[in-house]
Amino acid sequence: MSRSINVDTKTFVRFWMVIGVLLIITGLVSLAFPALLIIGIALFVAVALMPLVRKIDKKLNKKKSRMGLSAGLVVGSLAVILIFIGAIIAPVVVRETSHVVSTAPEQIQKTISGWDGLNRIGDSFGIPDAKNQLINFLKDSSQAFLSSFPTTLLSSVGSVINFLVATILVVVLTILFMTQGPGILEQVLRKVNSKNEKAYGVTRKILSRFSSVISKYVVGQVSVAILDGIVTGIAVFVIALLFGLSAGLALPMAMIAMVFYLIPMFGPIITAAVVSVLLFFSVPAAGLIFLVFYIIYEQIENNVIAPRVHGNSFNLPSLIILISIILGTYMFGLIGAIVSIPIAGFIKVLIEEYPEIKTLKNSGD
């Protein structure tokens, strides 16, 4: 049984106007995504650092608040720390990468020299003398990489400049968010809730708790990242002593682990790959031992240490934290992994504040 639905012209036009507006907004957001990402990072960092800035401001200026000075000191100190870490990591990574590429053919040749099975596999696919062909290919590739390495570094200058510009914008926006953001937010809340003082108080309380969630998340993430760096540094130091490698590798490898851990889920994978490969092409056994050790440690860290640290910060069970990370990662990838724990904290805040929100709703009715 078919039915006909009559839609008047005005409703039809409105429907397609709404669709058109949504498409335009989606297009504008996609075009402005890099700018929105910079603004979002700056806002996130500002909220995370605000408690520290306020503490420093109280200690430096007991009579008069100077948030600009305190914010500048905190953000400037953070920038100096990051530059210092980069100055230690970059030369080691460049040097070791060149070493890995130049010695890779020799190491692989030693590894597969006694394995005739590779030739048999090649013969089955119609590739004669597969072992020597693989070794020659690796030699040619490594020579080509080393000869083009300086050019590659020069060609990446443009990307580095763009990164520096974005970093400067994040720093400036972060300071402005910390100095001017609270005042702007206060004005907006006052105007929106000008006729309802209780609604203003509840809204302000919820937003304050939201900012506390972000701060606690960052503190927890940095704490676990530092622990990851210390464990990696100690492991590399011990392995270096056992296999006669330079113990000076421990510090840059520890910093690599600490920095990459700040990228949820994928950071430890990058650390394991980078450190293991760099050690492997100096002494293969050293790289394999570190890889096995780091995989075991990451299981403990991801399933016990990190959920417990974040759970204690938010008063959430480790199970909820772990479920949040899994859902965020599988639904939205890297961004989902980063925001999953704060969102779990936000939901907890809203559930706890729901009775007050409900009273506001009832009083409005």
SULCOR-V337930 format. One record per residue. N is the residue number from 0. RES is the residue in one small letter. PHI is phi in whole degrees, -180 to 180 (* if undefined). BURIAL is + if it has 24 or more other ideal C-beta (glycine too) atoms within 12 Angstrom, else -. D_FIRST is the distance of its C-alpha to the first C-alpha in whole Angstrom. Layout:
n:N res:RES phi:PHI burial:BURIAL d_first:D_FIRST
n:N res:RES phi:PHI burial:BURIAL d_first:D_FIRST
//
This chain:
n:0 res:m phi:* burial:- d_first:0
n:1 res:s phi:-94 burial:- d_first:4
n:2 res:r phi:-126 burial:- d_first:7
n:3 res:s phi:-105 burial:- d_first:10
n:4 res:i phi:-112 burial:- d_first:13
n:5 res:n phi:-94 burial:- d_first:17
n:6 res:v phi:-119 burial:- d_first:20
n:7 res:d phi:-71 burial:- d_first:23
n:8 res:t phi:-60 burial:- d_first:26
n:9 res:k phi:-63 burial:- d_first:28
n:10 res:t phi:-64 burial:- d_first:25
n:11 res:f phi:-61 burial:- d_first:25
n:12 res:v phi:-66 burial:- d_first:28
n:13 res:r phi:-61 burial:- d_first:29
n:14 res:f phi:-59 burial:- d_first:27
n:15 res:w phi:-73 burial:- d_first:28
n:16 res:m phi:-67 burial:- d_first:32
n:17 res:v phi:-63 burial:- d_first:31
n:18 res:i phi:-59 burial:- d_first:30
n:19 res:g phi:-62 burial:- d_first:33
n:20 res:v phi:-64 burial:- d_first:36
n:21 res:l phi:-62 burial:- d_first:35
n:22 res:l phi:-65 burial:- d_first:35
n:23 res:i phi:-64 burial:- d_first:39
n:24 res:i phi:-62 burial:- d_first:40
n:25 res:t phi:-61 burial:- d_first:39
n:26 res:g phi:-64 burial:- d_first:41
n:27 res:l phi:-65 burial:- d_first:44
n:28 res:v phi:-64 burial:- d_first:44
n:29 res:s phi:-65 burial:- d_first:44
n:30 res:l phi:-69 burial:- d_first:47
n:31 res:a phi:-92 burial:- d_first:49
n:32 res:f phi:-57 burial:- d_first:48
n:33 res:p phi:-57 burial:- d_first:52
n:34 res:a phi:-67 burial:- d_first:53
n:35 res:l phi:-64 burial:- d_first:51
n:36 res:l phi:-65 burial:- d_first:52
n:37 res:i phi:-62 burial:+ d_first:55
n:38 res:i phi:-64 burial:- d_first:55
n:39 res:g phi:-64 burial:- d_first:53
n:40 res:i phi:-63 burial:+ d_first:56
n:41 res:a phi:-61 burial:+ d_first:58
n:42 res:l phi:-64 burial:+ d_first:56
n:43 res:f phi:-62 burial:+ d_first:56
n:44 res:v phi:-65 burial:+ d_first:60
n:45 res:a phi:-62 burial:+ d_first:61
n:46 res:v phi:-65 burial:+ d_first:59
n:47 res:a phi:-67 burial:+ d_first:60
n:48 res:l phi:-89 burial:+ d_first:64
n:49 res:m phi:-56 burial:+ d_first:64
n:50 res:p phi:-59 burial:+ d_first:66
n:51 res:l phi:-66 burial:+ d_first:68
n:52 res:v phi:-62 burial:+ d_first:69
n:53 res:r phi:-66 burial:+ d_first:69
n:54 res:k phi:-63 burial:- d_first:72
n:55 res:i phi:-65 burial:+ d_first:74
n:56 res:d phi:-63 burial:+ d_first:74
n:57 res:k phi:-67 burial:- d_first:75
n:58 res:k phi:-75 burial:- d_first:78
n:59 res:l phi:-79 burial:- d_first:79
n:60 res:n phi:-129 burial:- d_first:79
n:61 res:k phi:-76 burial:- d_first:79
n:62 res:k phi:-93 burial:- d_first:80
n:63 res:k phi:-135 burial:- d_first:78
n:64 res:s phi:-76 burial:- d_first:74
n:65 res:r phi:-130 burial:- d_first:74
n:66 res:m phi:-63 burial:+ d_first:71
n:67 res:g phi:-60 burial:- d_first:71
n:68 res:l phi:-66 burial:- d_first:74
n:69 res:s phi:-64 burial:+ d_first:73
n:70 res:a phi:-64 burial:+ d_first:69
n:71 res:g phi:-62 burial:+ d_first:71
n:72 res:l phi:-64 burial:+ d_first:74
n:73 res:v phi:-67 burial:+ d_first:71
n:74 res:v phi:-66 burial:+ d_first:69
n:75 res:g phi:-63 burial:- d_first:72
n:76 res:s phi:-64 burial:- d_first:73
n:77 res:l phi:-63 burial:+ d_first:70
n:78 res:a phi:-63 burial:+ d_first:70
n:79 res:v phi:-63 burial:- d_first:73
n:80 res:i phi:-62 burial:- d_first:72
n:81 res:l phi:-65 burial:+ d_first:70
n:82 res:i phi:-64 burial:- d_first:72
n:83 res:f phi:-62 burial:- d_first:75
n:84 res:i phi:-63 burial:+ d_first:72
n:85 res:g phi:-62 burial:- d_first:71
n:86 res:a phi:-66 burial:- d_first:75
n:87 res:i phi:-82 burial:+ d_first:75
n:88 res:i phi:-73 burial:+ d_first:72
n:89 res:a phi:-56 burial:- d_first:72
n:90 res:p phi:-60 burial:- d_first:75
n:91 res:v phi:-65 burial:+ d_first:75
n:92 res:v phi:-64 burial:+ d_first:72
n:93 res:v phi:-63 burial:- d_first:73
n:94 res:r phi:-64 burial:- d_first:76
n:95 res:e phi:-69 burial:+ d_first:74
n:96 res:t phi:-64 burial:+ d_first:72
n:97 res:s phi:-61 burial:- d_first:74
n:98 res:h phi:-65 burial:+ d_first:76
n:99 res:v phi:-62 burial:+ d_first:73
n:100 res:v phi:-65 burial:+ d_first:72
n:101 res:s phi:-72 burial:+ d_first:76
n:102 res:t phi:-99 burial:+ d_first:76
n:103 res:a phi:-56 burial:+ d_first:73
n:104 res:p phi:-59 burial:+ d_first:74
n:105 res:e phi:-65 burial:- d_first:77
n:106 res:q phi:-65 burial:+ d_first:76
n:107 res:i phi:-68 burial:+ d_first:73
n:108 res:q phi:-62 burial:- d_first:76
n:109 res:k phi:-64 burial:- d_first:77
n:110 res:t phi:-68 burial:- d_first:74
n:111 res:i phi:-104 burial:+ d_first:73
n:112 res:s phi:-59 burial:- d_first:77
n:113 res:g phi:-95 burial:- d_first:77
n:114 res:w phi:-104 burial:- d_first:74
n:115 res:d phi:-79 burial:- d_first:74
n:116 res:g phi:-61 burial:- d_first:70
n:117 res:l phi:-65 burial:+ d_first:69
n:118 res:n phi:-66 burial:- d_first:70
n:119 res:r phi:-66 burial:- d_first:69
n:120 res:i phi:-64 burial:- d_first:65
n:121 res:g phi:-62 burial:- d_first:66
n:122 res:d phi:-62 burial:- d_first:67
n:123 res:s phi:-66 burial:- d_first:64
n:124 res:f phi:-101 burial:- d_first:62
n:125 res:g phi:78 burial:- d_first:65
n:126 res:i phi:-114 burial:- d_first:67
n:127 res:p phi:-74 burial:- d_first:70
n:128 res:d phi:52 burial:- d_first:73
n:129 res:a phi:-62 burial:- d_first:70
n:130 res:k phi:-62 burial:+ d_first:72
n:131 res:n phi:-67 burial:- d_first:74
n:132 res:q phi:-63 burial:- d_first:71
n:133 res:l phi:-66 burial:+ d_first:69
n:134 res:i phi:-64 burial:+ d_first:73
n:135 res:n phi:-64 burial:- d_first:74
n:136 res:f phi:-63 burial:- d_first:70
n:137 res:l phi:-66 burial:+ d_first:70
n:138 res:k phi:-63 burial:- d_first:74
n:139 res:d phi:-63 burial:- d_first:73
n:140 res:s phi:-65 burial:- d_first:70
n:141 res:s phi:-67 burial:+ d_first:72
n:142 res:q phi:-64 burial:- d_first:75
n:143 res:a phi:-64 burial:- d_first:72
n:144 res:f phi:-65 burial:- d_first:70
n:145 res:l phi:-65 burial:+ d_first:74
n:146 res:s phi:-71 burial:- d_first:75
n:147 res:s phi:-95 burial:- d_first:72
n:148 res:f phi:-60 burial:- d_first:72
n:149 res:p phi:-60 burial:- d_first:74
n:150 res:t phi:-64 burial:- d_first:72
n:151 res:t phi:-62 burial:- d_first:68
n:152 res:l phi:-63 burial:- d_first:70
n:153 res:l phi:-67 burial:- d_first:71
n:154 res:s phi:-68 burial:- d_first:67
n:155 res:s phi:-86 burial:- d_first:66
n:156 res:v phi:-61 burial:- d_first:68
n:157 res:g phi:-60 burial:- d_first:65
n:158 res:s phi:-65 burial:- d_first:63
n:159 res:v phi:-63 burial:- d_first:65
n:160 res:i phi:-63 burial:- d_first:66
n:161 res:n phi:-60 burial:- d_first:62
n:162 res:f phi:-64 burial:- d_first:62
n:163 res:l phi:-65 burial:- d_first:66
n:164 res:v phi:-62 burial:- d_first:64
n:165 res:a phi:-62 burial:- d_first:61
n:166 res:t phi:-64 burial:+ d_first:63
n:167 res:i phi:-62 burial:- d_first:65
n:168 res:l phi:-63 burial:- d_first:62
n:169 res:v phi:-63 burial:+ d_first:61
n:170 res:v phi:-62 burial:+ d_first:65
n:171 res:v phi:-64 burial:+ d_first:65
n:172 res:l phi:-63 burial:+ d_first:61
n:173 res:t phi:-61 burial:+ d_first:62
n:174 res:i phi:-63 burial:+ d_first:65
n:175 res:l phi:-66 burial:+ d_first:64
n:176 res:f phi:-61 burial:+ d_first:61
n:177 res:m phi:-74 burial:+ d_first:64
n:178 res:t phi:-88 burial:+ d_first:66
n:179 res:q phi:-104 burial:- d_first:63
n:180 res:g phi:-58 burial:+ d_first:60
n:181 res:p phi:-58 burial:+ d_first:61
n:182 res:g phi:-66 burial:- d_first:62
n:183 res:i phi:-64 burial:- d_first:59
n:184 res:l phi:-62 burial:+ d_first:57
n:185 res:e phi:-61 burial:- d_first:59
n:186 res:q phi:-63 burial:- d_first:58
n:187 res:v phi:-63 burial:- d_first:55
n:188 res:l phi:-63 burial:+ d_first:54
n:189 res:r phi:-64 burial:- d_first:57
n:190 res:k phi:-72 burial:- d_first:55
n:191 res:v phi:-68 burial:- d_first:51
n:192 res:n phi:-111 burial:- d_first:52
n:193 res:s phi:-63 burial:- d_first:55
n:194 res:k phi:-100 burial:- d_first:54
n:195 res:n phi:-140 burial:- d_first:54
n:196 res:e phi:-66 burial:- d_first:57
n:197 res:k phi:-68 burial:- d_first:55
n:198 res:a phi:-63 burial:- d_first:52
n:199 res:y phi:-62 burial:- d_first:54
n:200 res:g phi:-65 burial:- d_first:56
n:201 res:v phi:-66 burial:+ d_first:53
n:202 res:t phi:-62 burial:+ d_first:52
n:203 res:r phi:-64 burial:+ d_first:55
n:204 res:k phi:-65 burial:- d_first:56
n:205 res:i phi:-65 burial:+ d_first:53
n:206 res:l phi:-64 burial:+ d_first:53
n:207 res:s phi:-64 burial:- d_first:57
n:208 res:r phi:-69 burial:+ d_first:56
n:209 res:f phi:-60 burial:+ d_first:53
n:210 res:s phi:-65 burial:+ d_first:56
n:211 res:s phi:-66 burial:+ d_first:58
n:212 res:v phi:-61 burial:+ d_first:56
n:213 res:i phi:-63 burial:+ d_first:56
n:214 res:s phi:-61 burial:+ d_first:60
n:215 res:k phi:-65 burial:+ d_first:60
n:216 res:y phi:-63 burial:+ d_first:57
n:217 res:v phi:-64 burial:+ d_first:60
n:218 res:v phi:-60 burial:+ d_first:63
n:219 res:g phi:-64 burial:+ d_first:61
n:220 res:q phi:-64 burial:+ d_first:60
n:221 res:v phi:-66 burial:+ d_first:64
n:222 res:s phi:-61 burial:+ d_first:65
n:223 res:v phi:-69 burial:+ d_first:64
n:224 res:a phi:-63 burial:+ d_first:64
n:225 res:i phi:-64 burial:+ d_first:68
n:226 res:l phi:-61 burial:+ d_first:68
n:227 res:d phi:-61 burial:+ d_first:66
n:228 res:g phi:-65 burial:+ d_first:69
n:229 res:i phi:-64 burial:+ d_first:72
n:230 res:v phi:-63 burial:+ d_first:71
n:231 res:t phi:-63 burial:+ d_first:70
n:232 res:g phi:-61 burial:+ d_first:74
n:233 res:i phi:-64 burial:+ d_first:75
n:234 res:a phi:-62 burial:+ d_first:74
n:235 res:v phi:-65 burial:+ d_first:75
n:236 res:f phi:-61 burial:+ d_first:78
n:237 res:v phi:-65 burial:- d_first:79
n:238 res:i phi:-63 burial:+ d_first:77
n:239 res:a phi:-62 burial:+ d_first:80
n:240 res:l phi:-66 burial:- d_first:83
n:241 res:l phi:-68 burial:- d_first:82
n:242 res:f phi:-109 burial:- d_first:81
n:243 res:g phi:70 burial:- d_first:84
n:244 res:l phi:-90 burial:+ d_first:82
n:245 res:s phi:-71 burial:+ d_first:82
n:246 res:a phi:-68 burial:- d_first:81
n:247 res:g phi:-66 burial:- d_first:81
n:248 res:l phi:-70 burial:+ d_first:77
n:249 res:a phi:-60 burial:+ d_first:76
n:250 res:l phi:-65 burial:+ d_first:76
n:251 res:p phi:-63 burial:+ d_first:74
n:252 res:m phi:-66 burial:+ d_first:71
n:253 res:a phi:-63 burial:+ d_first:71
n:254 res:m phi:-69 burial:+ d_first:70
n:255 res:i phi:-60 burial:+ d_first:68
n:256 res:a phi:-62 burial:+ d_first:66
n:257 res:m phi:-65 burial:+ d_first:66
n:258 res:v phi:-68 burial:+ d_first:65
n:259 res:f phi:-71 burial:+ d_first:62
n:260 res:y phi:-65 burial:+ d_first:61
n:261 res:l phi:-66 burial:+ d_first:60
n:262 res:i phi:-93 burial:+ d_first:57
n:263 res:p phi:-60 burial:+ d_first:55
n:264 res:m phi:68 burial:+ d_first:54
n:265 res:f phi:-85 burial:- d_first:55
n:266 res:g phi:-58 burial:+ d_first:58
n:267 res:p phi:-61 burial:+ d_first:60
n:268 res:i phi:-64 burial:- d_first:59
n:269 res:i phi:-63 burial:+ d_first:60
n:270 res:t phi:-58 burial:+ d_first:63
n:271 res:a phi:-59 burial:+ d_first:63
n:272 res:a phi:-67 burial:- d_first:63
n:273 res:v phi:-64 burial:+ d_first:66
n:274 res:v phi:-66 burial:+ d_first:68
n:275 res:s phi:-64 burial:+ d_first:68
n:276 res:v phi:-66 burial:+ d_first:68
n:277 res:l phi:-62 burial:+ d_first:71
n:278 res:l phi:-74 burial:+ d_first:73
n:279 res:f phi:-61 burial:+ d_first:72
n:280 res:f phi:-84 burial:+ d_first:74
n:281 res:s phi:-94 burial:+ d_first:77
n:282 res:v phi:-141 burial:+ d_first:77
n:283 res:p phi:-52 burial:+ d_first:74
n:284 res:a phi:-63 burial:- d_first:75
n:285 res:a phi:-64 burial:+ d_first:75
n:286 res:g phi:-64 burial:+ d_first:71
n:287 res:l phi:-68 burial:- d_first:70
n:288 res:i phi:-64 burial:+ d_first:71
n:289 res:f phi:-63 burial:+ d_first:70
n:290 res:l phi:-60 burial:+ d_first:66
n:291 res:v phi:-63 burial:- d_first:66
n:292 res:f phi:-60 burial:+ d_first:68
n:293 res:y phi:-68 burial:+ d_first:66
n:294 res:i phi:-62 burial:- d_first:62
n:295 res:i phi:-63 burial:- d_first:64
n:296 res:y phi:-64 burial:+ d_first:65
n:297 res:e phi:-64 burial:+ d_first:61
n:298 res:q phi:-62 burial:- d_first:60
n:299 res:i phi:-67 burial:- d_first:62
n:300 res:e phi:-66 burial:+ d_first:61
n:301 res:n phi:-72 burial:+ d_first:58
n:302 res:n phi:-101 burial:- d_first:57
n:303 res:v phi:-123 burial:- d_first:60
n:304 res:i phi:-69 burial:+ d_first:62
n:305 res:a phi:-62 burial:+ d_first:59
n:306 res:p phi:-59 burial:+ d_first:57
n:307 res:r phi:-70 burial:+ d_first:60
n:308 res:v phi:-62 burial:+ d_first:61
n:309 res:h phi:-69 burial:+ d_first:58
n:310 res:g phi:-64 burial:+ d_first:57
n:311 res:n phi:-66 burial:- d_first:60
n:312 res:s phi:-67 burial:+ d_first:60
n:313 res:f phi:-102 burial:+ d_first:56
n:314 res:n phi:61 burial:- d_first:57
n:315 res:l phi:-115 burial:+ d_first:54
n:316 res:p phi:-64 burial:- d_first:54
n:317 res:s phi:-57 burial:+ d_first:55
n:318 res:l phi:-61 burial:- d_first:51
n:319 res:i phi:-65 burial:+ d_first:49
n:320 res:i phi:-60 burial:+ d_first:51
n:321 res:l phi:-66 burial:+ d_first:51
n:322 res:i phi:-63 burial:- d_first:47
n:323 res:s phi:-61 burial:+ d_first:47
n:324 res:i phi:-63 burial:+ d_first:49
n:325 res:i phi:-63 burial:- d_first:46
n:326 res:l phi:-62 burial:- d_first:43
n:327 res:g phi:-62 burial:+ d_first:44
n:328 res:t phi:-67 burial:+ d_first:46
n:329 res:y phi:-74 burial:- d_first:43
n:330 res:m phi:-86 burial:- d_first:40
n:331 res:f phi:-130 burial:- d_first:43
n:332 res:g phi:69 burial:- d_first:46
n:333 res:l phi:-62 burial:- d_first:49
n:334 res:i phi:-62 burial:- d_first:48
n:335 res:g phi:-62 burial:- d_first:46
n:336 res:a phi:-65 burial:+ d_first:49
n:337 res:i phi:-70 burial:+ d_first:51
n:338 res:v phi:-95 burial:+ d_first:49
n:339 res:s phi:-63 burial:+ d_first:48
n:340 res:i phi:-69 burial:+ d_first:51
n:341 res:p phi:-58 burial:+ d_first:51
n:342 res:i phi:-65 burial:+ d_first:47
n:343 res:a phi:-60 burial:+ d_first:48
n:344 res:g phi:-65 burial:+ d_first:51
n:345 res:f phi:-61 burial:+ d_first:49
n:346 res:i phi:-62 burial:+ d_first:46
n:347 res:k phi:-61 burial:+ d_first:49
n:348 res:v phi:-61 burial:+ d_first:50
n:349 res:l phi:-64 burial:- d_first:47
n:350 res:i phi:-65 burial:- d_first:47
n:351 res:e phi:-69 burial:- d_first:50
n:352 res:e phi:-92 burial:+ d_first:50
n:353 res:y phi:-58 burial:- d_first:47
n:354 res:p phi:-55 burial:- d_first:49
n:355 res:e phi:-70 burial:- d_first:50
n:356 res:i phi:-62 burial:- d_first:47
n:357 res:k phi:-65 burial:- d_first:45
n:358 res:t phi:-64 burial:- d_first:48
n:359 res:l phi:-65 burial:- d_first:48
n:360 res:k phi:-64 burial:- d_first:44
n:361 res:n phi:-66 burial:- d_first:45
n:362 res:s phi:-69 burial:- d_first:48
n:363 res:g phi:-70 burial:- d_first:46
n:364 res:d phi:-69 burial:- d_first:43
//
